[in-house]
Amino acid sequence: MAKIAVLGYGTVGSGVVEVLSTNKDSIAVKAETSIDIKYVLDLKEFPGTPVENLLVKDYDIILEDEEVDVIAEVMGGVEPAYTFVKKALLKGKSVATSNKELVAKHGPELLAIAKENHVNFLFEASVGGGIPIIRPLNKSLTADEIMEISGILNGTTNFILTKMKNERLDFDTVLKEAQDLGYAELHPEADVEGYDACRKIAILASLAFGSHVDFEDIHTEGITKISQVDFQFAEAMKMEIKLIGRCEKVDDKAFAMVSPMLLSDTHPLSHVDDVFNGIFVQGNVIGDVMFYGAGAGKLPTASAVVADVIDAVKHKGKNIIVKWSSDPKVLMATEEIPVKAFARFADTDEKIELVESVFGSVEWIEGVEGHKGFVTGEMTEGELSTKLVELGQKGLVIENLIRLESKVA
Amino acid sequence: MAKIAVLGYGTVGSGVVEVLSTNKDSIAVKAETSIDIKYVLDLKEFPGTPVENLLVKDYDIILEDEEVDVIAEVMGGVEPAYTFVKKALLKGKSVATSNKELVAKHGPELLAIAKENHVNFLFEASVGGGIPIIRPLNKSLTADEIMEISGILNGTTNFILTKMKNERLDFDTVLKEAQDLGYAELHPEADVEGYDACRKIAILASLAFGSHVDFEDIHTEGITKISQVDFQFAEAMKMEIKLIGRCEKVDDKAFAMVSPMLLSDTHPLSHVDDVFNGIFVQGNVIGDVMFYGAGAGKLPTASAVVADVIDAVKHKGKNIIVKWSSDPKVLMATEEIPVKAFARFADTDEKIELVESVFGSVEWIEGVEGHKGFVTGEMTEGELSTKLVELGQKGLVIENLIRLESKVA
């Protein structure tokens, strides 16, 4: 029998308790031993719940209990999660976490401590909720060099974009509705400004490149500027607007970015709608693969945490090696990143020549009344910025700009 | 350094050689040792190729060489693959295979022999080509009870159906073109009659249920009866026609089937087009996940074989447990399987009452000249058959029938 502790009895924590109870028998078969929750750490009381007699407020009780082999950390946030997890690993306890902030900031250090102590630090649930992506990257795509990962990594923004498109509503209206439904936070910046997707792509990029990508190095834009006019142009282009976190190798360099993107409707991510997430991976031999599922939510996320707990139980005393060194991965400067973009401005026919004098030949997108749109050729972000400044100096105000996924047919 | 042998220098075999050469350095990092090919078994000669000095015709040379730790079996077919693989495992060599016939027929026996001999029998490439699906089922979705697996498991038929739809061509024309392109065999029955998909869903169902599903127990229909009229009805219904291999739990029973199905355009599999495969999995806690990628082809399939070789090298002397007992899984009789179906007949208004007298209230599908179509309510396959016979006896000839995926919104 394996004894575990759950840190935090919030949404995911209560999900972990539920999953371990619901599937107790099948989990015991797969873990080759039964898994019992000995403690739940939370400062609140939960009278009448299944955990009321398991609750402790003092983390040291868990830490000092040698019976506890595995800790599920589902509190979120860097502190006190970081301190708790580090202490657990140093005490020879494995940790399964859903905490993307923790993993993005301290992943390589915690992996190294786990290795030294012959235990495991597992974080399948930190990206894509229940979708298996961390383990496939580490264990399945090992014959490949990963050339690109592009993901719809945030369910809240994908719900908002899907609803804006289908119901022709503006951002603020849909955000309000998402907040009422509990899909978006009262302070929605982490989602709508792309910060959540940024931490997740930093984790995926670190695993793809094998060295540490600092999320603070990643140029990140959110979806707050997207409007109905953009969806009208997207429809005219037979494309979809999605918030994409991506990293790519370019020759011997690499970049990462989070921004809204226009995807062709043949791109596997283009049909990933509502709160679902999708993660597209391109390997140099496997070609294109995609992983799809619920990117958040109580039970899907708990499913991934519990799968990691099972793995930790099965690998007691044996570290599963994960290639994520603490050496910083130096990314390309934002200005060097290749880009192809759609831009639009208020309809003034006399500006067509101006645009072409600055951008050369562009593809004009017709069909949206009161606006003109065009798609640039391929250039660098630096060149794009310079040209946009030049347009501004010459009196043309660009209303919005959205990058295009141009690699995949 | 690990030494391996490759059995068969056909499409996949030459892919395995290419992948191990192309990604030699990154593979050595992930396997924690370099992987060298010592032998390639093939009866032909391949002068001027990278393997010309590695070729052997006598399998015993490989079997008796204690330096060879892992064998990649990529010959296909049950014999002599079965004999070769069994001997290898008994000699303490791990095997990675892409051979679905072998795995579907002898999977549990070979897994048991591998376990007894502290080696591994790995078969990621046997389903879905490069798509990671076997390892995620065994290692990632362990917190879940698998309720359903539905897959587009055969790239050839998916290519044919996609082309029939997009170019409004009939089956025979597209099959001919697929044969000319090398996507379909001269004798295409294994693909177009669903036999290939049948073996693959038998493997997936066995892993989902943990006991052996005999592919011969699975009711299997192919795509040869699908015509342009069906695609016109599908368009009117906003649905897609796909060849689906599926297995589902129904209370404490389970069934498996291969047949064309109509999928709603919100179903994650509905946008899996061309030669791509997609595998949809529903767990009782994770909800819906899908895995997408190239389901066949030299390099994608080789990528999965090599990933298994790497896993075998890393787990030298240690069996990775796979739950697939040789106990036969008794499936529901075909007549008991729940079904909802679309059926069509030559347009004769006077038959509407006849259909409703037999099926009760049905949903009529309009918009296809010269034909009438309807969607039945939910019933069993047995009830459906009885009603179709009754219609026939009363003089109504059903031109074609396609089942509907009705569970997923």
Interface residues (C-beta under 8 A of the other chain):
Chain A: G15 E18 V19 T22 N23 S26 I27 V29 K30 A31 E32 E124 G130 I131 P132 R135 P136 K139 S140 L141 T142 A143 D144 E145 G210 T266 P268 H271 D273 G283 N284 V285 I286 G287 D288 V289 M290 F291 Y292 G293 A294 G297 L299 P300 A302 S303 A304 V305 V306 A307 V309 I310 D311 I321 K323
Chain B: G15 E18 V19 T22 N23 S26 I27 V29 K30 A31 E32 E124 G130 I131 P132 R135 P136 K139 S140 L141 T142 A143 D144 E145 G210 T266 P268 H271 D273 G283 N284 V285 I286 G287 D288 V289 M290 F291 Y292 G293 A294 G297 L299 P300 A302 S303 A304 V305 V306 A307 V309 I310 D311 I321 K323
